[in-house]
Amino acid sequence: MEHIISLTVENKFGSLSRVAGLFSGRGFNIESLSVAPTLDPSVSMMTLVTNGDDPIIEQILKQLNKLIDVIKVVDLNESDFVERETALIKVHTRPEDRAEALRIADIFRANVVDSSPISYTIEITGDTQKVQAIINLLQPLGIKDLVRTGRIAIAREPTRAAVTQPRPIAKIN
């Protein structure tokens, strides 16, 4: 089963290497990895996607928590979360296909970020299924190049009903 793991780590030299080394040393695969600083420049957030059954994921989480630079480990599959991925797709466009490429981009609310007489570069952001769907539709037009960011994810906040507790009624004397 696929799991999205969010790591808060110290933004230090070698932090990424230690996390990647943990996975490779134990024969686990990282399907997707994204790393960037947070609001605090001394802290980075890593989002990684891996596959495994519950005992394997539990082992990965325990091992990650033992790493020196790791501040917090969260398996986002244990709660509701929002995920996104961005892709840049360079499409070879013959004159007769240019309008079709623009139409597909418009349907997916994608942006054309570069244009030449023979190609468009289209930027798409969304969940993995949305990104894959536009790739599938653009494939017959001739994709020249494709770059994907990997997924990023963040836990959702609890709904207001779950957060709100009944307040005691104040007594008036």
C-alpha positions as CSV (number, residue, x, y, z in Angstrom):
1,M,0.0,0.0,0.0
2,E,1.2,3.5,-0.8
3,H,2.1,5.8,2.1
4,I,2.9,9.5,2.2
5,I,5.3,10.4,5.0
6,S,5.9,13.9,6.1
7,L,9.2,14.6,7.9
8,T,10.2,17.7,9.7
9,V,14.0,17.8,9.8
10,E,16.8,20.1,10.8
11,N,18.0,22.0,7.7
12,K,21.6,20.7,7.9
13,F,24.1,19.3,5.5
14,G,23.5,15.5,5.2
15,S,19.9,15.3,6.5
16,L,18.6,14.3,3.1
17,S,21.4,11.9,2.6
18,R,20.7,10.2,5.9
19,V,17.0,9.7,5.1
20,A,17.8,8.4,1.6
21,G,20.5,6.1,3.1
22,L,18.0,4.7,5.6
23,F,15.7,3.6,2.7
24,S,18.4,2.3,0.4
25,G,20.2,0.5,3.3
26,R,17.1,-1.5,4.2
27,G,15.9,-2.1,0.6
28,F,12.9,0.3,0.7
29,N,12.1,2.3,-2.3
30,I,11.2,6.0,-2.4
31,E,8.7,6.6,-5.1
32,S,8.6,10.4,-4.7
33,L,10.6,12.9,-2.7
34,S,10.3,16.6,-2.1
35,V,12.3,18.8,0.2
36,A,12.2,22.5,1.0
37,P,12.7,24.9,3.9
38,T,9.8,25.9,6.1
39,L,9.0,29.3,7.5
40,D,11.8,28.7,9.8
41,P,15.0,28.5,7.6
42,S,16.7,26.1,10.1
43,V,13.9,23.5,9.5
44,S,13.0,21.7,6.3
45,M,9.9,19.7,5.4
46,M,10.4,16.4,3.5
47,T,7.4,14.7,1.8
48,L,8.2,11.2,0.6
49,V,6.0,8.5,-0.9
50,T,6.8,4.8,-0.4
51,N,5.1,1.5,-0.7
52,G,4.8,-1.2,1.9
53,D,2.4,-3.1,4.2
54,D,1.7,-2.0,7.7
55,P,4.6,-3.8,9.4
56,I,7.1,-2.4,6.8
57,I,5.7,1.2,7.2
58,E,5.8,0.9,11.0
59,Q,9.5,-0.2,10.7
60,I,10.3,2.8,8.4
61,L,8.6,5.2,10.8
62,K,10.5,3.9,13.8
63,Q,13.8,4.0,11.9
64,L,13.1,7.6,10.7
65,N,12.4,8.7,14.3
66,K,15.8,7.4,15.3
67,L,17.7,9.7,12.9
68,I,19.5,12.6,14.6
69,D,18.2,15.4,12.3
70,V,14.6,14.2,12.3
71,I,12.3,16.4,14.4
72,K,8.9,14.9,13.6
73,V,7.6,12.0,11.5
74,V,4.0,11.8,10.4
75,D,2.3,9.1,8.3
76,L,-0.3,11.2,6.5
77,N,-2.3,8.1,5.5
78,E,-3.5,8.0,9.1
79,S,-5.5,11.3,8.7
80,D,-7.0,13.4,6.0
81,F,-4.5,15.3,3.9
82,V,-4.2,17.5,0.8
83,E,-1.7,16.5,-1.8
84,R,-0.4,18.2,-5.0
85,E,2.1,17.6,-7.7
86,T,3.3,19.9,-10.5
87,A,4.4,18.9,-14.0
88,L,6.0,20.7,-16.9
89,I,5.1,19.1,-20.2
90,K,6.7,20.1,-23.4
91,V,4.3,19.2,-26.3
92,H,5.4,19.1,-29.9
93,T,2.7,21.0,-31.7
94,R,2.1,20.8,-35.4
95,P,0.1,23.7,-36.7
96,E,-3.1,21.5,-36.8
97,D,-2.6,20.4,-33.2
98,R,-1.9,23.8,-31.5
99,A,-5.5,24.5,-30.8
100,E,-6.1,21.1,-29.4
101,A,-3.1,21.4,-27.0
102,L,-4.5,24.8,-25.8
103,R,-8.0,23.3,-25.4
104,I,-6.7,20.4,-23.3
105,A,-4.6,22.8,-21.2
106,D,-7.7,25.0,-20.7
107,I,-9.9,22.0,-19.6
108,F,-7.4,21.1,-16.9
109,R,-6.8,24.8,-15.9
110,A,-3.2,24.4,-16.9
111,N,-1.0,27.2,-18.0
112,V,1.1,27.6,-21.1
113,V,4.4,28.9,-19.6
114,D,6.5,28.8,-22.8
115,S,5.7,28.8,-26.5
116,S,7.7,28.4,-29.7
117,P,6.7,27.8,-33.3
118,I,6.9,24.0,-32.7
119,S,6.1,23.5,-29.1
120,Y,4.2,24.6,-26.0
121,T,5.4,24.0,-22.4
122,I,2.4,23.4,-20.2
123,E,2.4,23.7,-16.4
124,I,-0.2,21.6,-14.5
125,T,-0.7,21.4,-10.7
126,G,-3.1,19.0,-9.1
127,D,-3.5,15.6,-7.6
128,T,-1.6,12.7,-9.2
129,Q,-4.7,11.5,-11.1
130,K,-5.2,15.0,-12.7
131,V,-1.5,15.2,-13.7
132,Q,-1.6,11.7,-15.2
133,A,-4.9,12.5,-17.0
134,I,-3.5,15.5,-18.9
135,I,-0.3,13.6,-19.7
136,N,-2.5,10.8,-21.2
137,L,-4.5,13.3,-23.3
138,L,-1.4,15.1,-24.6
139,Q,0.5,11.9,-25.4
140,P,-1.1,11.5,-28.9
141,L,0.1,15.1,-29.8
142,G,3.7,14.2,-29.0
143,I,5.2,14.9,-25.6
144,K,8.8,15.9,-26.2
145,D,9.8,16.3,-22.5
146,L,8.2,15.8,-19.1
147,V,9.3,16.9,-15.6
148,R,7.3,16.1,-12.5
149,T,8.0,17.5,-9.0
150,G,6.9,14.6,-6.9
151,R,4.1,15.0,-4.5
152,I,3.8,17.3,-1.6
153,A,1.2,16.9,1.1
154,I,0.0,18.5,4.3
155,A,-2.5,17.2,6.9
156,R,-5.9,18.8,6.9
157,E,-7.2,20.6,10.0
158,P,-10.1,18.9,11.9
159,T,-13.5,20.1,10.9
160,R,-15.0,22.9,13.0
161,A,-17.6,20.5,14.5
162,A,-14.8,18.3,15.7
163,V,-12.8,21.2,17.2
164,T,-15.7,23.0,18.9
165,Q,-16.5,21.8,22.4
166,P,-19.7,22.9,24.2
167,R,-18.9,25.8,26.6
168,P,-20.3,25.7,30.1
169,I,-23.0,28.2,30.7
170,A,-21.9,31.0,33.0
171,K,-24.0,31.5,36.1
172,I,-25.3,35.0,36.7
173,N,-25.8,36.0,40.3
